[in-house]
Amino acid sequence: MATQKMLKFVNLGREMPEKRSADERSEDFHEIYREFADAKATEQASRCSQCGVPYCQSHCPLHNNIPDWLRLTAEGRLKEAYLVSQFTNTFPEICGRICPQDRLCEGNCVIEQSGHGTVTIGAIEKYITDTAWEEGWIEPIRPAEERGESIGIIGAGPGGLAAADRLRRMGFQVTVYDRHDRSGGLLIYGIPGFKLEKNIVERRNAQLEEGGVEFVLNCNVGEDLSFDAIRGKHDAVLIATGVYKTRDLDIDNANAQGVIRALDYLTASNRIDLGDEIPDYADGELDAKGKRVLVIGGGDTAMDCVRTAIRQGAKSVKCLYRRDRANMPGSQREVQNAEEEGVEFVWLSAPGSFVGAVEGETGRDTDINDEQAAISAVRVQKMRLGKPDVSGRQSPELIDGADYDEPAEMVIKALGFEPEELPRLWGVEGLEVTRWGTVKADFRSHQTSLAGVFAVGDIVRGASLVVWAIRDGREAADSIAEFLGASAQVAAE
């Protein structure tokens, strides 16, 4: 019976949920994919080959039991499918929306390798959990018994929230500290609504708060509250701050007027979407409307920026990346979505300088002496790919004499993120960091050099994926429970 429900990839093609038209979705910040209908989700789940060695599972950082919940979905047993999916993943509806499935589970699907088109794993995962919320299958957190030990978590991003959820289910007293006025970290302020609508994150925040997790927001550790004070208040501490220091351009006028950081730009846009008043948006500094916009970078943050600029009504949006399409780090699915919405990609290109950006600087055809004048163009240097670098990717090399000026009124730097200097900012002695500035922690237990202090997510890994932060948070929760002499068993929802 189960076999008859599955293995249908030979006569059923891959089909994603319907995408809203580019013209329609470019006008708002709502998610671009429509919901799977029940019949379509069941049909697509039935394409799974139920292979003996599920590469989709082994290439998922959370090792989600994907074949089992696909089979349950194909059989119409959605509640059981949800229970299986949430057993290994704290936030499956979030991962279903923002994970780069084309690089992880779907990219390693066996039937994809055989030419039949991958199973639409992410869309089905999203459908299962959205249905669970609608049907009331997701119950409030109710620990079987309360424990007296207290854990302080610094950072309300995906790693910190995943740990908070798991620790609270074990009965621990959990307090989450965050510098922002809302919980969620980059899930709220960094990722645009067209990829992850904010009510999806807010309902998880509400679930945690209703389940007994205490949130201390607008709390900048090292200024409003010392790290030592947090350590003294709790039996264990988890550092899950993420990385927010923006990498910069190695050019003379990297911070010229009109040149802005990706995180500032995305945060402002998300705050406007949430109903906040942002002066720098109101005065036009962080609003792309009517401007020629250039985004520098090729990762997922750059894709978020170009697609946000389109929605803000930019006159034109171009993305400069120093390598070619095949070597860019961002999701190819996001590149396709951006191109459909009108973004132009300028491959093998890098900025050399900002024309007319500095007092007294003379551009090729522009002479601006007013230090308050905005940029008029970016001097673009053309590149070619040379020998592979230490990561194995081909290194870009400058082509002499091939540079040109690209008109622009707004330039967004999306070059990635680096860790802040936590020991210095927090005045902490003995917290060891790596030569890259990330916190040094055991890769299994997540224990740092300080007793009872653990660390997870990007502050340990460097800028990485949400799904890795969730995995780290769950693992660290179990390590903290062991450190405090408790069982790491969590009651199922």
Helices and strands as residue ranges (DSSP letters): H 2-5, G 8-10, H 22-25, H 38-45, H 55-58, H 66-74, H 78-88, H 92-98, G 106-108, H 110-113, H 121-135, E 150-154, H 158-169, E 173-177, H 186-189, H 198-210, E 214-216, H 227-233, E 236-239, E 245-246, E 259-261, H 262-273, H 279-282, E 292-296, H 300-311, E 316-320, G 325-327, H 332-340, E 344-346, E 349-355, E 377-388, E 394-398, E 404-407, E 410-413, E 417-418, H 422-426, E 453-455, H 458-461, H 466-483
